[in-house]
Amino acid sequence: MSVYKVIELIGTSPNSWEEAAKNAVERAAENLRELRVAEVVSQDLVITDGKVEAYRAKVSVSFKFEGSH
């Protein structure tokens, strides 16, 4: 039997929401093992002086929980 923990992350990109989500997942993978599923929860934009500065994607990521019994 396995247990998974879910965390929320916000990734950013100057190019796209897809890249922002990918950045969040790949950064999480540097520190967490056995990532299983990622779900984009929301998307938004950072606007400066009427121009899009960054795309942001809030992502829920699940990974295998390895706590003590």
C-alpha positions in Angstrom: 0.0 0.0 0.0 1.3 3.5 -0.9 0.5 7.0 0.4 1.1 10.1 -1.6 1.5 13.7 -0.5 0.2 16.6 -2.5 1.8 20.1 -2.6 1.1 23.2 -4.5 3.8 25.1 -6.5 3.8 28.1 -8.7 6.0 28.1 -11.7 6.8 31.1 -13.8 7.9 31.7 -17.4 8.3 34.7 -19.7 7.0 32.6 -22.6 3.9 30.4 -21.7 1.8 28.7 -19.1 3.0 25.3 -20.4 6.6 26.3 -19.7 5.6 27.8 -16.3 4.0 24.4 -15.3 7.0 22.5 -16.7 9.4 24.7 -14.7 7.5 24.0 -11.5 7.5 20.2 -12.0 11.1 20.0 -13.1 12.3 22.1 -10.2 10.3 19.9 -7.7 11.9 16.8 -9.3 15.3 18.1 -8.2 14.3 17.8 -4.6 11.5 15.2 -4.4 11.5 11.6 -5.4 8.8 9.6 -7.2 6.7 12.4 -8.5 3.5 10.9 -9.8 0.9 13.4 -11.1 0.8 17.1 -11.7 -2.4 19.1 -12.2 -2.6 22.7 -13.3 -4.9 24.3 -10.7 -4.9 27.9 -12.1 -3.1 30.2 -14.5 -2.5 33.9 -14.3 -0.3 36.7 -15.8 2.0 39.3 -14.3 1.4 42.6 -16.1 3.8 45.5 -16.0 3.0 48.8 -17.8 0.2 47.1 -19.8 2.5 44.3 -21.1 2.6 40.6 -20.1 5.8 40.2 -18.1 5.3 36.6 -17.0 3.0 33.6 -17.1 2.3 31.8 -13.9 0.9 28.3 -13.4 -0.2 27.0 -10.0 0.4 23.2 -10.0 -0.6 20.5 -7.6 2.1 17.8 -7.5 1.8 14.4 -5.9 4.8 12.3 -4.8 5.2 9.1 -2.8 5.2 9.7 1.0 8.1 7.9 2.7 7.4 8.6 6.4 8.2 6.3 9.3 5.6 3.6 10.2 
